[in-house]
Amino acid sequence: MKSRLSLTIVVILTVMLLKSVPLEATSKEVAKVNDAIEVLEEIMAIPEKGIPPALLNNAQGIAIIPGVIKVGFVIGGRHGSGIMVVRDKEGEWSNPSFVTLTGGSIGWQVGAQSADIILVFRSKRSINNMMKSKFTLGGDASIAAGPVGRQAEAGTDVQLKAEIVSYSRSRGLFAGLSLEGTSLQIDDDADAAFYEREAIQTSDIFTNKEIKSPIVVKRLKEVLKKYTSNKSKE
């Protein structure tokens, strides 16, 4: 009798302990967050080729899509998945929501390319529109290639007009990368798996600071904080 009681107590305590511990980093979504962290760290590690600090300091949101694959033979296409974070009014970064990047093109092209892509959102409007439905870069929001390096001017005419600026790190041999006409969409299934909550809303992910998340999110926010200030423009 005593042994059964002791076993029951151990089981109850174990369950309570597990509930108090952040979600474990075991899923493919967690691996994707780690990949995104690595991409940002590696790009920013080379100041002369990184994203200008002024641009990041004023960013309203950032999407990081590691390993976007583009393949083509006459008709080309690209696809990748990654994460997106946004800033609140205090300039703090949100939990990540998962996104997919999908697009295609027609023309004489042969080859394959893998590229890490970073999108810097400069307005709340473009973020809000992207959260509502499938979002077309260059259609629903203007996009331009971003400047690089510490000395680059983030306030050129092109950047002032563009709601989103894009960066890529190519690893393949396929020449040319354009994001015009590419769609960016929230990956609801990945969000549900990552946070272990069915039908979780993107707005909740971006605004609820009490939401439980895997411990990798803490590292992501630390890296973002390292490369951005807490100042944010509406």
N, C-alpha and C positions, 0 to 999 in steps of 0.2 A: 504493500500500500504506500509506504513512504517512498519507495523507489519510483512508483508511478507519479506521485505528487511532485517529486523532484524533477522528473523528466518533463512534466507539464510546465513547471515553472521555467525550466531552461528554454523550452520551445517558445513560450510567451515572451521571455526576455529577448530571445533571438529575433523574433518578428518585430518587436518594438525597436530594436537596434537597427535593423535593416530599413525600417521606415524613416529613421532619422538620418540615414546616410544618403548623400546625393546619388543620383542614378549612375550606375557604373559605365565606364567608357568601353563598351564592347561592340557597339553596332557600327554598321558601315557609315551611318550619319556622323558618328563621332570621328571616324577616320577622315571624313570629308572636312570637318572643322579643323582637325589637325593639319590637313593638307593646305587649307586656306591660311592658317597661321604661318606655315612654312613659306608659302608664296609671298605673303606680305613682308615677313622678316627678310627674306632673301633679296627682294626688290629694294627695300629701304636700306639694306646694308651697304649699298653703293650709292652714296649721296649724289654723285654726278649723273646717275641714271635713274634716281628714284623719283617719286612723286613730290613736287614742291611742297614744303611744309605749310605754306600759306593756303594752298588748295585743300589740304587735308584738314587744317584747322577750321576752315569754314564749311566743310562738307556737312550735308544734312543726312547723308546715308552713304554706305559703301557696300558694293557687291563684289565678292571674290569668287571666281569660278575657275578652279584648277583643272588643267588638262582638258580644255575644250578641243574636241577632235573635229577637224575639217578634212573631208575626203572628196575627191571629185574625178570624174571622167565624163566630160561634156556637161553633165548636170552635177553640181556640187551641193554639199550640205554640211552643216555643223551641228554639234550637240554637246552639251556639257551640263554639269550640275555643280552647285556650290552654295554659298550662304550670303545672306544680306543682313546688315545691321543698320539701325537708324539712331539718330540723336534725339534726346528729349530737350525740353526748354532749358534745363540746367547744363546741357552739353554732355550729359553722360550717355554712354553707348548702351543700346538695348541688348537683349538676348538675340541670338541669331535665328532667322527664319530661312528655310531652304528654298532655293530657286533653281529653275532650269533655263538654259539658254538654247534656243533652237532656231535654225534658219537655213536658207538654201539660196542657190544662185544658178543661173544658166549661162553657159559660155564655154569656150574651149579651154579646158583645164584638166590637167592630169597631175596627180600627186596626193600627198597626205600631209597634214600639219597638225601638231598638237601645240596648243598655246595656253598659258595661264592668263586669265583676263581679270582686270580690276575696273569696275565702273564706279566713278565718284559722282554721286547725286548732289547737285547744287541747290535744289529747291524742294520744298515740302510738296508742292503740287505734283511733281513727277512721281514722288514716292506714293502719294495717296492714289493717284491714277493706276499705278502698277499694282497696288494691293487689291483693286476692284476686279480686275480681269486680266486676260492675256495682254501684254504690253509690248508694243512694237517700237524698237529703238529707231529714231529718225522719223517716226510717224507720229506716235503719241507724245514724244518728247524729242527735242533736238539733241543731237549727239555730235561730239567732235573729238579728234585725237588730242589727248592731253599733253601739255608741255612736260619736260623732264629736267631734273637737276635742281640744285639749290638756287642757282642763279636765274632759272627760267621765270618769266613773268606769267603769273596765273591770270592776270587781268587783261589779256589781249582782247581784241574785238571778237575773235572766234569764241574764246571762252566765256566772254560776257554774254553772248547770245545763246550759247549751248547750256541746256539744263543738266546734261550729263557729259562728262569727259571720260574717255576710255584709255586704258593702258593694256598692253599685252607683252608677254614674254614667250617668244617662239622657241620651240625645241625641234621642230620638224624642218622639212625642206620645201614645203609648199609656199610659194611666193605670194605675198599680198594678203591682207586681212581687213575686211570691211564689215562693220556691224550694222550698217544701214539695212533696215528691213528684218533684222533679227528679233525674235520675240523673247521676252523675259517673263517668266511666270512663276508664281508661288507653287512650291511642291507640297501640297497638303498631306500627302501620304508620308513623306519624309519628316515633316513637322510632327505628325501624330506619333511616329515611331520614336523620334528623338526625345520627345517630352512625355511619352507614354500616356497620351491623352487623345482619345478619339475626337475628331471634329474640332480640334483646337483652332482658334481664330488667330490670324496673323496679327490683328490689332492687339490681342491679349499678349502675344509673344513680345511685341514691341513696347507695350506699356506696363505690363504687370511685373513689377520687380520682385514679387514674392513667388513667382512661378518656379517650381523645382526643375533643375536642369543638371546634366552631367557636369562633373568637375572641370571638363575641358573648357567650358564656357568662361570660367574664371580666368584661365590663361589667355583666352582670346581677348577678353576685355583688358587685361594687363598689357598685352601687346599693342592693342589699339590706343590705349592711353599713352603708351610710350612715344607713339608717333603723332599724336594729335593733342592739341590743347583742349581745355574744357569750354572754350568759347564757341558759340554757335550763332549763326545769323538766321533770322526768320526769313 
